[in-house]
Amino acid sequence: MLVSRQWSGKTLADHRADNHAWVRQLLAVTVDLDQADSHQAVDQSASRYAWELARPDDSDVSPLGHRLLRTVSERIQFRARLDEGRRRITELSATGAGEEGP
């Protein structure tokens, strides 16, 4: 088996940096999160959005417990919708509904 540096000339760190750059471009990140100073000004003209890490003292960030409960609730709702869809498909295939006859 060939390792990536033998066919691409890139190390694992190079691949990670490429992936990080791709994600930042996809998200339209205007601040380099690895090197950003917390007081660094963001150039709003470069992109529609500027992403930054939330600080615990940000007034528009819910407490951690609330965010975790919201995420758990969203996951439970998603799972319930998924299970309901699977149940409907099973019922349709068991009753033969939706199948065309001869």
ChimeraX attribute file (.defattr): number of C-alpha atoms within 10 A of each C-alpha:
attribute: neighborCount
match mode: 1-to-1
recipient: residues
	/A:1	3
	/A:2	6
	/A:3	11
	/A:4	12
	/A:5	12
	/A:6	9
	/A:7	8
	/A:8	9
	/A:9	9
	/A:10	14
	/A:11	13
	/A:12	11
	/A:13	9
	/A:14	12
	/A:15	14
	/A:16	12
	/A:17	12
	/A:18	13
	/A:19	12
	/A:20	12
	/A:21	14
	/A:22	12
	/A:23	12
	/A:24	16
	/A:25	12
	/A:26	9
	/A:27	14
	/A:28	15
	/A:29	18
	/A:30	19
	/A:31	18
	/A:32	12
	/A:33	13
	/A:34	6
	/A:35	7
	/A:36	12
	/A:37	10
	/A:38	10
	/A:39	6
	/A:40	8
	/A:41	9
	/A:42	15
	/A:43	12
	/A:44	10
	/A:45	8
	/A:46	11
	/A:47	13
	/A:48	11
	/A:49	15
	/A:50	14
	/A:51	14
	/A:52	14
	/A:53	7
	/A:54	10
	/A:55	10
	/A:56	11
	/A:57	9
	/A:58	9
	/A:59	9
	/A:60	9
	/A:61	12
	/A:62	12
	/A:63	12
	/A:64	10
	/A:65	9
	/A:66	11
	/A:67	12
	/A:68	12
	/A:69	11
	/A:70	12
	/A:71	12
	/A:72	12
	/A:73	12
	/A:74	12
	/A:75	12
	/A:76	12
	/A:77	12
	/A:78	12
	/A:79	12
	/A:80	12
	/A:81	12
	/A:82	12
	/A:83	12
	/A:84	12
	/A:85	12
	/A:86	12
	/A:87	12
	/A:88	12
	/A:89	12
	/A:90	12
	/A:91	12
	/A:92	13
	/A:93	12
	/A:94	9
	/A:95	9
	/A:96	11
	/A:97	10
	/A:98	8
	/A:99	9
	/A:100	6
	/A:101	5
	/A:102	3
